[in-house]
Each structure stands twice: as structure tokens, then as C-alpha cells.
Amino acid sequence: MPEDDLKKAGLKVTLPRLKILNILESSARKHMSAEEIYKIFIERGDEIGIATV
């Protein structure tokens, strides 16, 4: 579960973190920049700040 992954890493489970983790886990690419992740959020219509990513 993504929540467990965040907790194991010592991070607080938040909705933005879960969404970012979902993007990273579902991506075929191994490395994505913060800007690339941010653009995916914009395309989906999600409101999230670049600083959050």
C-alpha cells in the first residue's frame, strides 16, 4: 500500500504525497523531474503547487 511506503520512509501521509506516489508508480519512466510530475497534475486538472511536487 502506498500509505505504508510513505510511513516506512518516515513521511506523513498526505493526499498530495499519495497522488505523487501514484504518478511515480504508474509511470513507465524510471526518473521524472518535479516539472514533469507537475505538468501531469495540470493536465489532469488537479490543483497542486510546484513546490509541493
Secondary structure as UniProt FT lines:
FT   HELIX           2..8
FT   TURN            9..10
FT   HELIX           15..26
FT   HELIX           34..44
FT   TURN            50..52
//
